[in-house]
């Protein structure tokens, strides 16, 4: 992928836009669990169980309250981005042991 650095995908948005982080896993298995984390402390943002379609979003973290959306494929959207949403995002798919990272910059 052009512009990819060390497996980390750069994503740039303007403040107020939505950040859309696409989960690249093409073949999800029914026993997979998709987990999104943010920052160097690995703050849990969202997770979805592929089989049950059960998902949970982290509304406890003030920065992300009422901003997170997770689709059935496990892609994460952060609405109305602020500069405080800049940083490293990580999606882990437990089952197929896939890990993707995104470096988001909001300006």
Order of alpha helices (4+ residues) and beta strands (2+ residues): beta-beta-beta-beta-beta-beta-beta-beta-beta
